[in-house]
Amino acid sequence: VPIVGYINKKYGDWLQHNAKAVQDALADANAISQETLNCVRTVIAFATEEEELKKYEEKIEVHYQLNIRQLYMTGAYYMLVSTFLINTCVQASLLLLGTSLIQKGKLTPEILLAFMLYQGQLQNETLNLFQSYTSLIKSSGAGDKVFALLDRVPPPPATGSIEILATQERDNDDDDNNNNSNVCGEQGGTNDLDETHNNNNNNNDGHLETTAVRQNNINLCSLSFTYPSRPLHRVLDKLDLHISGGSTVALVGPSGCGKSTIIGLLERFYDPDGGAILIDGVDLRTIDIKTHRRSIGIVTQDPILFSGTIRDNIAYGFSSSSSDIRMEDITNAAKLANAHDFISLFPDGYDTEVGERGVQLSGGQKQRVAIARAIIKNPGLLLLDEATSALDPESERVVQEALDHLLSLNTEMTTIIVAHRLGTVRKADCIAVVHGGCIIEKGSHLELMEIDDGFYRNMVERADAKGILPEH
């Protein structure tokens, strides 16, 4: 029994490790196949079918070899434990011991025969137990992934419970004070900000029960950030920026300088490594994450639409259920987004099915539906992350007209734009140039163009005839 137990322990440890490797190899192969099928149009367009097939074959070959090795080891295990130790050694020992006892008159042949028959039945049950043990070990390889997913705490933790109303009620005196004050400086830098955040959590057990009127004055205070997958590359390095409520700010700079990272931090997909984001003087980490995100509208470069009707996709941006939304609200949002005219041309109008990921609509149509989805809830903060860069000139013109019309109507909405189009950038109240993880220049288009040898001025002068700011 000790020998069999020792072998089982060693085999179980190896099998658990190998089963996890088998699951990982299968997951890698499935990831490649799923990605290729999801992007099949791109694969065909670039004629890379053979390359994708080769990558899949390499991954599936690893999975195959791991399974073969597992089969060999399992066969050796059963041969050693079942055939040699149990069948040969145990039965031989029983015969030798039984024969000796019979010769000494302590045992009869009938009892020895009956015992060996019972031993055979016990042996079968023991083998079944070993097989169950093997199956359990194999399952643990997949079970580890499931339990790791169930135990995962999604970052960032939504510890705050400050609920900020989306109502755009403003007090002129307070607004002037907020616009003219440096909130980061009043807080005394990032150390005081962190201390204030900790004190709030200590005094209220991590839950602040204050309800405030949102004015959307945003302060990025000594903001530092590094992506977990690239720990050695600091994307933002003590970045400071003040955005007054109701203003439109454009973020420009070279590709990879951190513009979209700022958008992600404002959405709180991540928390900064250092510094803080203050909204109306309140640390974003203490604000209820769902309340915050409901007050934000976002339009990205490649918007994702869900299977369903145009009506459903526009209503998706509303915090309540679709049944609570008036058709008038959906229509008004579509008109503001320059989408109502093309929607009305469809036979089913707003009940037109868009297909999976919106494949039944053109790029410009999807973008305008996405804008309507973003503005139907009357957001206090609108984030436009390269909203027009992937469109053809005509679609871009229509979408840009919709954005310009929207921004001119809602003067209380704070808007942050990431764009390379000069027509979009030059109309912003303030342009912030991001480079090296910091804000190196800030001002209106005319103010920045007056800076001799300025970074923004050089970018504009290098812009091509289409008015696109260069990436580098």
C-alpha positions in Angstrom: 0.0 0.0 0.0 2.7 2.6 0.8 4.4 1.8 -2.6 1.2 2.2 -4.5 0.4 5.4 -2.6 3.8 6.9 -3.4 3.4 6.1 -7.1 -0.1 7.5 -7.1 1.2 10.8 -5.6 3.9 11.2 -8.1 1.7 10.2 -11.1 -1.1 12.5 -9.8 1.3 15.5 -9.6 2.6 14.9 -13.1 -0.8 14.3 -14.6 -2.2 17.5 -13.0 0.6 19.6 -14.5 0.3 17.9 -17.9 -3.5 18.3 -17.9 -3.1 22.0 -17.4 -0.6 22.2 -20.3 -3.1 20.3 -22.5 -5.8 22.8 -21.6 -3.5 25.7 -22.3 -2.5 24.3 -25.6 -6.1 23.8 -26.7 -7.0 27.3 -25.5 -4.2 28.8 -27.7 -5.3 26.8 -30.7 -9.0 27.8 -30.2 -8.0 31.5 -29.7 -6.2 31.5 -33.1 -9.2 29.8 -34.9 -11.7 32.1 -33.3 -9.7 35.3 -34.1 -9.2 34.2 -37.7 -12.9 33.4 -38.2 -14.0 36.7 -36.6 -11.6 38.6 -38.9 -12.0 36.4 -41.9 -12.6 39.3 -44.3 -9.3 40.9 -43.2 -7.5 37.6 -43.6 -8.9 37.1 -47.1 -8.2 40.7 -48.0 -4.5 40.3 -47.1 -4.3 36.7 -48.6 -2.9 35.3 -45.3 -5.0 32.1 -45.2 -2.0 29.8 -45.4 -0.1 31.7 -42.6 -3.1 31.6 -40.3 -3.6 27.9 -41.1 0.1 27.3 -40.3 -0.2 29.1 -37.0 -3.2 26.9 -36.1 -1.4 23.7 -37.1 1.6 24.6 -34.9 -0.7 25.1 -31.9 -2.7 22.0 -32.5 0.5 20.0 -32.9 1.6 21.0 -29.4 -1.8 19.9 -28.1 -1.5 16.6 -29.9 2.0 15.8 -28.6 1.0 16.6 -25.0 -1.9 14.2 -25.4 0.3 11.5 -26.8 2.7 11.9 -23.9 -0.2 11.7 -21.4 -1.4 8.4 -23.1 2.1 6.9 -22.8 2.4 7.8 -19.1 -1.1 6.6 -18.3 -0.4 3.3 -20.0 2.9 2.9 -18.0 1.1 3.8 -14.8 -1.6 1.2 -15.2 0.9 -1.4 -16.3 3.0 -0.8 -13.2 0.3 -0.5 -10.6 -2.4 -2.8 -12.0 -0.5 -5.5 -13.8 2.8 -5.7 -11.9 2.1 -4.5 -8.3 -1.5 -5.7 -7.8 -1.8 -8.7 -10.1 1.7 -10.1 -10.0 3.2 -9.1 -6.6 0.0 -9.2 -4.5 -1.2 -12.5 -5.8 2.2 -14.1 -5.7 2.6 -12.9 -2.1 -0.8 -14.4 -1.2 0.1 -17.8 -2.7 3.4 -17.9 -0.9 2.0 -16.9 2.4 -1.1 -19.1 2.0 0.9 -22.1 1.1 3.1 -21.6 4.1 0.2 -21.3 6.4 -1.4 -24.5 4.9 1.8 -26.4 5.5 1.8 -25.3 9.1 -1.9 -26.3 9.5 -3.0 -22.7 10.2 -5.1 -22.4 7.1 -7.2 -24.7 4.9 -7.0 -24.6 1.0 -10.8 -23.7 0.8 -10.2 -20.5 2.9 -7.2 -19.6 0.8 -9.2 -20.0 -2.4 -12.1 -18.0 -1.1 -9.8 -15.2 0.1 -8.1 -15.0 -3.3 -11.5 -14.7 -5.0 -12.5 -11.9 -2.7 -9.1 -10.3 -3.4 -9.9 -10.4 -7.1 -13.1 -8.5 -6.6 -11.4 -6.0 -4.4 -8.7 -5.5 -7.0 -11.4 -4.6 -9.6 -12.8 -1.9 -7.3 -9.3 -0.6 -6.6 -8.7 -0.2 -10.3 -12.0 1.7 -10.6 -10.8 3.9 -7.8 -7.5 4.6 -9.7 -9.5 5.4 -12.9 -11.7 7.9 -11.0 -8.6 9.4 -9.4 -7.1 9.8 -12.9 -10.2 11.4 -14.3 -10.4 13.8 -11.3 -6.8 14.9 -11.9 -7.4 15.5 -15.6 -10.5 17.6 -14.8 -8.6 19.7 -12.3 -6.6 21.1 -15.2 -9.7 22.7 -16.6 -11.2 23.3 -13.2 -8.2 25.5 -12.2 -9.1 27.9 -15.1 -12.8 28.0 -14.1 -12.1 28.6 -10.4 -9.5 31.3 -11.3 -12.1 33.1 -13.3 -14.7 32.8 -10.6 -12.3 34.0 -7.9 -11.0 36.9 -10.0 -11.7 40.4 -8.7 -12.3 42.7 -11.7 -10.1 45.8 -11.6 -10.7 48.6 -10.8 -12.6 47.9 -7.6 -15.8 49.9 -7.3 -15.3 50.9 -3.7 -16.8 54.4 -3.9 -20.5 55.2 -3.6 -20.6 58.9 -4.4 -23.5 59.4 -6.7 -23.1 62.5 -8.9 -26.2 63.7 -10.6 -26.1 64.1 -14.3 -28.3 67.3 -14.1 -26.4 70.2 -15.5 -27.4 72.7 -12.9 -24.7 75.3 -12.3 -24.1 78.1 -10.0 -22.3 80.9 -11.8 -20.2 82.0 -8.9 -19.1 78.4 -8.1 -18.4 77.8 -11.7 -16.1 80.8 -12.0 -14.3 79.8 -8.9 -13.8 76.2 -10.2 -12.6 77.4 -13.6 -10.1 79.8 -12.1 -8.7 77.6 -9.4 -6.1 74.9 -9.6 -7.6 72.0 -7.8 -4.5 69.9 -7.9 -2.5 72.7 -6.3 -5.1 73.3 -3.6 -4.9 69.6 -2.7 -1.2 69.9 -2.2 -0.1 67.5 -4.9 -0.4 63.8 -5.3 0.7 62.9 -1.8 -2.2 64.9 -0.3 -4.5 63.5 -2.8 -3.7 59.9 -1.8 -3.9 60.9 1.9 -7.3 62.5 1.3 -8.5 59.4 -0.6 -7.3 57.1 2.3 -8.9 59.3 4.9 -12.2 59.2 3.1 -12.1 55.4 3.0 -11.2 55.2 6.7 -13.9 57.6 7.8 -16.7 56.0 5.8 -15.5 52.4 5.5 -14.8 53.1 1.8 -18.3 54.3 1.0 -19.1 58.0 0.8 -22.8 58.7 0.8 -22.7 62.2 -0.6 -24.8 63.2 -3.6 -23.5 66.1 -5.6 -24.5 68.1 -8.8 -22.1 67.2 -11.6 -20.4 70.2 -13.2 -17.7 68.1 -15.0 -14.6 70.1 -14.1 -11.9 67.6 -14.6 -8.3 67.8 -13.2 -5.7 65.3 -14.1 -3.1 65.6 -11.3 0.4 64.3 -11.7 -1.1 61.3 -13.5 1.2 58.3 -14.1 0.3 55.0 -15.7 1.9 51.8 -16.9 0.1 49.0 -18.6 0.4 45.7 -16.7 1.5 43.9 -19.9 4.3 46.4 -20.4 5.6 47.2 -17.0 8.8 48.8 -18.2 7.1 51.3 -20.5 5.5 54.3 -18.7 2.7 55.7 -20.9 1.9 58.7 -18.7 4.5 60.4 -16.5 3.1 62.9 -14.0 0.7 64.4 -16.5 -1.2 67.5 -15.4 -4.3 68.9 -17.2 -7.2 71.1 -16.2 -10.5 70.8 -18.2 -13.2 73.3 -17.4 -16.7 72.1 -17.3 -18.6 72.6 -20.5 -15.5 73.1 -22.6 -14.2 71.1 -25.6 -10.6 69.9 -25.3 -8.7 68.1 -28.0 -5.8 65.8 -27.3 -3.2 65.6 -30.0 0.2 64.1 -30.3 2.3 61.2 -31.8 0.8 57.7 -32.0 1.3 55.9 -28.7 1.8 59.0 -26.6 -1.0 58.2 -24.3 -4.1 60.0 -25.7 -6.4 56.9 -25.7 -4.9 55.9 -22.4 -6.3 59.1 -20.9 -9.7 58.2 -22.3 -9.5 54.7 -20.7 -8.5 56.2 -17.3 -11.5 58.6 -17.5 -13.8 55.7 -18.2 -12.0 53.9 -15.3 -11.1 50.8 -17.2 -7.8 51.3 -15.2 -6.8 53.2 -12.1 -3.6 55.4 -12.4 -0.4 54.1 -10.8 0.2 57.6 -9.4 -1.6 60.9 -9.0 -5.4 61.2 -9.3 -8.3 62.2 -11.5 -10.6 64.7 -9.9 -14.1 65.5 -11.1 -15.5 68.6 -9.5 -12.7 68.2 -6.9 -13.7 64.6 -6.0 -11.3 61.7 -6.6 -12.6 59.5 -9.3 -11.7 56.4 -7.3 -14.3 57.3 -4.6 -17.2 57.9 -7.1 -19.6 55.0 -7.7 -18.3 53.4 -10.9 -21.7 52.6 -12.4 -22.9 56.2 -11.7 -19.8 57.6 -13.3 -20.0 55.5 -16.4 -23.7 56.2 -16.8 -22.8 59.9 -17.0 -20.3 59.4 -19.8 -21.0 59.1 -23.5 -18.2 57.6 -25.7 -17.7 57.1 -29.5 -14.7 55.1 -30.6 -13.0 54.6 -34.0 -14.7 51.3 -34.6 -18.0 51.2 -32.7 -19.6 47.9 -31.9 -23.3 47.5 -32.5 -25.2 44.6 -31.1 -27.5 42.2 -32.9 -31.0 43.7 -32.9 -32.7 46.7 -34.4 -31.5 50.3 -34.8 -34.0 51.3 -32.1 -32.5 48.8 -29.6 -28.9 50.0 -30.3 -29.7 53.6 -29.8 -31.7 52.8 -26.7 -28.8 50.8 -25.4 -27.1 54.0 -24.3 -30.0 54.8 -21.9 -29.5 53.7 -18.3 -33.1 52.4 -18.0 -34.6 49.6 -19.9 -35.5 50.0 -23.5 -39.3 49.9 -22.7 -39.0 53.0 -20.6 -37.6 55.1 -23.5 -40.0 57.2 -25.6 -39.7 56.9 -29.3 -39.5 60.6 -29.4 -36.2 60.5 -27.4 -34.7 58.0 -29.8 -35.8 60.0 -32.9 -34.3 63.2 -31.4 -31.0 61.5 -30.6 -30.9 60.2 -34.2 -31.6 63.6 -35.6 -28.8 65.2 -33.6 -26.5 62.5 -34.9 -27.5 63.0 -38.5 -28.8 59.5 -38.6 -32.6 60.1 -38.9 -32.6 60.6 -42.6 -30.8 57.4 -43.6 -32.8 55.4 -41.0 -36.1 56.7 -42.5 -35.0 55.3 -45.9 -35.0 51.7 -44.6 -38.4 49.9 -45.2 -38.5 49.0 -41.5 -37.1 52.3 -40.3 -35.9 52.1 -36.7 -36.9 48.5 -36.6 -34.3 47.6 -39.2 -32.0 44.7 -38.0 -28.3 45.8 -38.0 -26.9 42.2 -38.0 -24.1 40.9 -35.8 -21.7 43.7 -34.9 -23.7 46.0 -37.2 -22.6 44.4 -40.5 -25.7 45.5 -42.3 -24.7 49.2 -41.9 -21.9 51.1 -43.5 -19.1 52.6 -41.5 -20.6 56.1 -41.5 -24.1 54.7 -40.6 -22.7 52.7 -37.7 -20.8 55.7 -36.4 -23.9 57.9 -36.5 -25.9 55.3 -34.6 -23.1 55.1 -32.1 -23.2 58.9 -31.6 -27.0 58.7 -31.1 -26.4 55.9 -28.6 -23.9 58.1 -26.7 -26.0 61.3 -26.6 -29.5 59.8 -25.8 -28.7 59.8 -22.1 -27.6 63.5 -22.2 -24.1 62.8 -20.9 -22.2 65.3 -18.8 -18.9 64.1 -20.3 -18.5 63.1 -24.0 -15.4 61.2 -25.1 -14.6 61.0 -28.8 -11.7 58.6 -29.5 -10.8 58.9 -33.2 -14.5 59.0 -34.0 -14.0 59.9 -37.7 -10.6 58.6 -38.6 -11.8 55.4 -40.1 -14.4 56.9 -42.4 -14.4 57.8 -46.0 -14.4 61.6 -46.8 -18.2 61.8 -47.3 -19.1 59.8 -44.2 -16.6 61.8 -42.2 -18.2 65.0 -43.4 -21.6 63.9 -42.3 -20.4 62.6 -39.0 -18.3 65.7 -38.3 -21.4 67.9 -39.0 -23.3 65.8 -36.5 -20.6 66.3 -33.9 -20.3 70.0 -34.6 -24.0 70.5 -34.3 -24.2 68.5 -31.1 -21.4 70.5 -29.5 -22.9 73.8 -30.5 -26.3 72.9 -28.9 -25.0 71.4 -25.6 -22.7 74.0 -24.1 -22.8 72.4 -20.7 -21.3 69.1 -21.8 -17.6 68.6 -21.3 -16.1 67.1 -24.4 -12.7 65.4 -24.9 -11.6 64.7 -28.4 -8.8 62.5 -29.6 -8.4 63.2 -33.3 -5.9 63.8 -36.2 -8.3 65.8 -38.3 -7.3 69.5 -38.3 -11.0 70.5 -38.9 -11.9 68.8 -35.6 -8.9 69.9 -33.6 -8.8 73.6 -34.5 -12.4 74.2 -33.3 -11.7 73.0 -29.8 -11.7 75.5 -26.9 -8.3 74.1 -25.9 -5.8 71.9 -27.5 -3.4 69.8 -25.3 -0.3 68.3 -26.9 0.7 65.0 -25.4 4.3 63.9 -25.8 6.5 61.7 -23.7 3.6 61.0 -21.3 3.2 64.7 -20.4 1.4 67.8 -21.6 4.0 69.9 -23.4 1.8 72.6 -24.9 -1.7 73.8 -24.2 -3.9 76.5 -25.7 -6.2 77.4 -28.6 -5.3 76.7 -32.2 -4.2 80.3 -32.8 -2.3 80.4 -29.5 -0.3 77.3 -30.3 0.4 78.4 -33.9 2.1 81.5 -32.5 4.7 79.5 -30.7 7.9 79.5 -32.7 9.2 76.0 -33.4 6.3 74.7 -31.3 5.5 71.0 -31.4 1.9 71.6 -32.5 2.9 74.2 -35.0 5.4 71.8 -36.6 2.7 69.1 -36.7 0.3 71.4 -38.5 2.9 72.6 -41.0 3.7 68.9 -41.8 0.0 68.1 -42.3 -0.9 66.9 -45.7 -3.5 68.3 -48.1 -6.3 66.4 -46.4 -5.6 68.2 -43.1 -4.5 65.2 -41.1 -2.0 65.7 -38.3 1.0 63.5 -38.8 1.4 60.5 -36.5 5.1 61.2 -35.9 
